[in-house]
Each structure stands twice: as C-alpha cells, then as structure tokens.
C-alpha cells in the first residue's frame, strides 16, 4: 500500500502535458486568416451545438436515420445562415452606389420637336407628339394582357422579381440553344428605364432587382404598369403606347383591337426590328407569337387567337422615314442654338427630300451590289450647297442597324483627297498649274512615298500631278512650301481635327471627318469664301414666334481669284483625264479621289456650281476592302448622287470669285534637297521647277463645257498608299 502511486492531478493549475499551453511561453500573433477561421469555427460550433441531441441515460447510440436527419438539418441551417450573411454583404456592396430614388421622375409630356424639310414638309419628329399619358385601366384591355403574356405572365402575383418566370426562361433558352426569352419582370424593366443604364453587367442586374423591390414597396401594380406602358420605346421614334397607337394605327390606345394590341406588345423585344413601318410581314409574324402566348396564358381562347391571326392588319398611311442621320445632327444644332428644348418647337431645316432619298438609296444599292464581292460594308454621303447648307446626309447604310453618323463623327484617313491643301498652299507660295516637277523615286529620311502603279512618269506639271494623283510630287510640294503652310491652309478652310507635322500629311496620313473635308472643298465652289456647314435656318415655338433665325455666317473670304481659277483647273483635270473620270456627269464638275494605305478608306470629294458632295466607303472595324479606290466605287456613287441632284438644273460653271485678283504669294521655302537613289537623270532633276508649257493633254470638249474662268474637272490618281 505504501508504494501506491497517486493519480495525476487534473486541475487547471497543474502542469500541462506536452503540447499544451504554457503561460510562460511567448504568444504568437494570430493572423487575419486564423481569426476568420476561428470566427467561422465558433459560429459553426454554436449553431451545431443547438442541434446536437442529448444521449440517452444509458448512452445508447442513435440510429443511422436519426444521425442523418439531424446532420442534414444542422448543416443546412449553417449553410443558410452563412448564405444570408453573404447575400447581405453582396446587397450592401452593390447598394453602396445606387442611384438616388427620392421618387419616380414625373411622367410629363416631353416637348415635341417637328423638323421640316427645305420645302416645308415634315420629315422627322422627336418627343411626344401625341396626347397625355393614359392609365392602364383606361387602355384597351387587350394591350396589358398582351404585354403580360409575352413579357411577364405573373406580373400581378410576384414581388418585383419572378423566380418561376426566371426558371421558365432559362429552360426555354436551353431548349432553344439561344436566348429566346428574358427573365426580367416588367418592374425590373421599369427600374432599368427609370434609374439605371442599359449596360449588361452583374452589378446593373443586381441593382435592377433592388430598385424593383423598392418600386414594388412604394407603388401599386397599376401605377407601375401605367408608368411602364407610357414610357417604353416602341420603334419609329415613338415612346409610349399612346404615341405608338397613333403612329402605327392612327387610333387612340383605348380603341386598339386584339391583333393591334398583340403587334404593339410584340415590339417590346426589338422595337426597331419589329416595327411595322420597317417590315410589316415580320411585325405580323411577331404578333402571331404574342397571340399564341395570350392563348397559352388563358387571356384569350384558341379560337380568338386564330381569328385575330386571320384578320387583315390595317396600318396607318406611313410616310417615308428618311433623313434620320440628318435629323439627329440637326437636333444637336437646335440644342446649341436655343439652349435646350423645353417646349414644343418647329424647326426649319435645309434638307432636300429628293436629294436625301437619292443619297440613301444609291448608297444602299451600291453596298448591296458590291459589298460582299469587294468586302465593303459601310459608307457615307454628304451633299451641301456651295454656302454650306446641307441638302442630304447619309451617315451609314442603314440607320435602324447603326445610328453612328459616319458623315459627322467618323475620323478616317482621307488619302489623296487631302492633297487639296498641299496644292492650295503651293499656289499661295507662288507655284502655278504649269510648274514642273519630276515624278521619280523620292524619299525624305526614311519616308519613301510610292505611286499606285509602281511606275514613274518623269517630268510632269503640277496639274498633271493632281490629275494622276502622283504621290512623289505631292510630297515634293509639301517639302517645298513647308508642312506648316499646308496645315495653315487646312485650318483656314475648316479642318479642325489634329494634323501631324510629317511628310505623310501630304498623302492624307492624318484623320478627318467627311463633314470637315467636304466643307473645305466647298470654298472653291463658294467664290473663295470659307464655309461653315449648317442644317437649321429657323426655330419657332408652339405659338409661331421665331426663337432662332440664321442670318448667315462663315469665316469670310479665303482665297484670291487667281488661286481659285488655278485650283479649279487642276481639280477639273482629275475628272477630264485623270483618276476621277468615273465622276463625270456631263457638266462642269471638279474633285479629287482618295484611297489610304491597304484600301481601308476610299473617298471622292467634288463640286459643281450648285452642289458640293463627299463620299466615303470603308468598314467600321477598319479591315481592308478588296482594292476599292477613290476612282472606283466612290466616284461612281458620287456620279449617281450628283446626277439625281442636278435634274432640271441648267448647265453652268462655277461663278466668278468674290475677291479681286490680288495675288501676293509668300516667299517660297527652300527647294527640297535631291536625294539620289541611283544617280539617274531624274534623280538629278529633283527639286527643280520647270515650266513645261502646254504639256498637259487637251481637255475634252473644253470650248463647249467650260465657261470663263476655265472649269476644272477633278480626278484622282491611282496610288496604292493614297488614291
């Protein structure tokens, strides 16, 4: 008994076994990840303990079924708690920069803007041209039913988001192998339209749901439905079902029939695509889909749907939707003139309906005929009178497909059409159309321009250089007169885009818009006066009071009479015997072709005594076309449009310049140094100025076609880099 060992002490104050905590041992700092792990373990242990069943008195083991049930319940509850925490964190994160929602913007009538063409006929409308908003309960009952059937069948039973409808849309899209149904409710769509942007991001989608919950909590279902139907875009420039009913059917929204209501509801998915003004057959097929959805939802019977499909659709008489690029541009001008539109106004514009229709049709037809074969998808046409009044503007092939205005906003390399500024600077420096240069291999440092054909013509006059668009001579001219003088003349004639001080500027290496360069050419048709293009002449309010009137403006006279006559002579040669022969229309016309490197842009800019027209062809993604040059499709399109524009007009030449013939050229820059590449005779002649007399070919029918001063036919050279 005396040798009996005492049991070890188990008091908290006894020695710890190895591996236990020692108060004397220095403590290590706990990292953030360990703290988080500890928090997670603590919460899990706490909630896990709540579901830990007590053992029986005899410590009998639980059955497998009970352990499984309690385990599932425990971990399900824990997962739910952490899911709620995560959801709360996500909501807090995305709600941090939510837009202010002090209330729904007032549903007021937007000011109506009516645009009149040159002859006084309306051609475009903006804003609300119809009556005030109509409550949903006062509309034709078919309309809200049709909208719910195709957009949100459970609208009156969900809380702003419809999980069942979302799952149904996902299932339908998976079966179809693409997106055929959307999961957004009417409330979510309204939330996006009222407070959010149309961007497709997870953030915007979560904020859309949060705003939908807020709307459902503050407004009744009927109020939200009324707001939605009176604000939604329904194609053809109409917003809200009131305006759409009048636009498409010439009816009040209260009078819509079943097939008409189905057609309006069908527009919601893609308003521009399904608008009956664009494709009536497609709109009717879409309406049939809505009718089937109404029958499937129980709003109508199968017999009613069948009868509605058989009923002929009677659309209101539609006027041609033309000049939409022009209308957008003109409306921007109006906002600048009157400081924003706050009441109904009528705008008198410069648009010529006949020329506008011709420009749109000719451009669309040319792309349809040649687009796939020559890899060209887009184009733009701009027509103005010599004073800058825009008569037609086609900013693209199809406005419904792309609203980007390539006539006013697209910056592209103009190629050889920019040579206008090289040669007007040369005239200003004292050179003449008969001044001589040598077309031969030439370089400035590492820059060596090439001609399109890869050949050289030897001694040429400046007129011949313009007519055949000789690149080597254009760079020699720029070196002779100085790049600063060329830039100054580009600025004087209206080019505002950035221009690079480099030798490639002579061949159009800097980017400009079609509007800029067409306006610059207009000065030569405007008797030497600079041009500021415009599309609005007068604005009146609803009572007829004039609130804006154009009184005439412009930068003033830019050139002497001799400069204008010489430039007309050279630009006339382009069309008479040069690269722009395809642009001839049987009357005095002048112009220049342009093609940039790798055929990414092709231009033709030219003028007559009556109109100045610019044409651009290319691709939005800047992919090369298949050898499309300025003297090809652009010159042909220019010819077609100008032929239509001049119907019924007498043949005449450009008027006499406004300025007296005071020709005081500035001193010439030193001649460019000869840069020998092989010691040939032509190399030794570089930089020399020769008078080659009448070496240019005689103009065709000069006596009959050209009144005094001589009329210039403009043509574009065929060069690979810039044509």
C-alpha positions, 0 to 999 in steps of 0.5 A: 500500500505504501508504494501506491502511486497517486493519480495525476492531478487534473486541475487547471493549475497543474502542469500541462502535458506536452503540447499544451499551453504554457503561460510562460511561453511567448504568444504568437500573433494570430493572423487575419486568416486564423481569426476568420477561421476561428470566427467561422469555427465558433459560429459553426460550433454554436449553431451545431451545438443547438442541434446536437441531441442529448444521449440517452441515460444509458448512452445508447447510440442513435440510429443511422436515420436519426444521425442523418436527419439531424446532420442534414438539418444542422448543416443546412441551417449553417449553410443558410445562415452563412448564405444570408450573411453573404447575400447581405454583404453582396446587397450592401456592396452593390447598394453602396452606389445606387442611384438616388430614388427620392421618387419616380421622375414625373411622367410629363409630356416631353416637348415635341420637336417637328423638323421640316424639310427645305420645302416645308414638309415634315420629315422627322419628329422627336418627343411626344407628339401625341396626347397625355399619358393614359392609365392602364385601366383606361387602355384597351384591355387587350394591350396589358394582357398582351404585354403580360403574356409575352413579357411577364405572365405573373406580373400581378402575383410576384414581388418585383422579381419572378423566380418561376418566370426566371426558371421558365426562361432559362429552360426555354433558352436551353431548349432553344440553344439561344436566348429566346426569352428574358427573365426580367419582370416588367418592374425590373424593366421599369427600374432599368428605364427609370434609374439605371443604364442599359449596360449588361453587367452583374452589378446593373442586374443586381441593382435592377432587382433592388430598385424593383423591390423598392418600386414594388414597396412604394407603388401599386401594380397599376401605377407601375404598369401605367408608368411602364406602358407610357414610357417604353420605346416602341420603334419609329421614334415613338415612346409610349403606347399612346404615341405608338397607337397613333403612329402605327394605327392612327387610333387612340390606345383605348380603341386598339383591337386584339391583333393591334394590341398583340403587334404593339406588345410584340415590339417590346423585344426589338422595337426597331426590328419589329416595327411595322413601318420597317417590315410589316410581314415580320411585325405580323409574324411577331404578333402571331407569337404574342397571340399564341402566348395570350392563348397559352396564358388563358387571356384569350381562347384558341379560337380568338387567337386564330381569328385575330391571326386571320384578320387583315392588319390595317396600318396607318398611311406611313410616310417615308422615314428618311433623313434620320442621320440628318435629323439627329445632327440637326437636333444637336444644332437646335440644342446649341442654338436655343439652349435646350428644348423645353417646349414644343418647337418647329424647326426649319431645316435645309434638307432636300427630300429628293436629294436625301432619298437619292443619297440613301438609296444609291448608297444602299444599292451600291453596298448591296451590289458590291459589298460582299464581292469587294468586302465593303460594308459601310459608307457615307454621303454628304451633299451641301450647297456651295454656302454650306447648307446641307441638302442630304446626309447619309451617315451609314447604310442603314440607320435602324442597324447603326445610328453612328453618323459616319458623315459627322463623327467618323475620323478616317484617313482621307488619302489623296483627297487631302492633297487639296491643301498641299496644292492650295498652299503651293499656289499661295507660295507662288507655284502655278498649274504649269510648274514642273516637277519630276515624278521619280523615286523620292524619299525624305529620311526614311519616308519613301512615298510610292505611286499606285502603279509602281511606275514613274512618269518623269517630268510632269506639271503640277496639274498633271500631278493632281490629275494622276494623283502622283504621290512623289510630287505631292510630297515634293510640294509639301517639302517645298512650301513647308508642312506648316503652310499646308496645315495653315491652309487646312485650318483656314478652310475648316479642318479642325481635327489634329494634323501631324507635322510629317511628310505623310500629311501630304498623302492624307496620313492624318484623320478627318471627318467627311463633314470637315473635308467636304466643307473645305472643298466647298470654298472653291465652289463658294467664290473663295469664301470659307464655309461653315456647314449648317442644317437649321435656318429657323426655330419657332415655338408652339405659338409661331414666334421665331426663337432662332433665325440664321442670318448667315455666317462663315469665316469670310473670304479665303482665297484670291481669284487667281488661286481659285481659277488655278485650283479649279483647273487642276481639280477639273483635270482629275475628272477630264483625264485623270483618276476621277473620270468615273465622276463625270456627269456631263457638266462642269464638275471638279474633285479629287479621289482618295484611297489610304494605305491597304484600301481601308478608306476610299473617298471622292470629294467634288463640286459643281456650281450648285452642289458640293458632295463627299463620299466615303466607303470603308468598314467600321472595324477598319479591315481592308476592302478588296482594292476599292479606290477613290476612282472606283466605287466612290466616284461612281456613287458620287456620279449617281448622287450628283446626277439625281441632284442636278435634274432640271438644273441648267448647265453652268460653271462655277461663278466668278470669285468674290475677291479681286485678283490680288495675288501676293504669294509668300516667299517660297521655302527652300527647294527640297534637297535631291536625294539620289537613289541611283544617280539617274537623270531624274534623280538629278532633276529633283527639286527643280521647277520647270515650266513645261508649257502646254504639256498637259493633254487637251481637255475634252470638249473644253470650248463647249463645257467650260465657261470663263474662268476655265472649269476644272474637272477633278480626278484622282490618281491611282496610288496604292498608299493614297488614291 
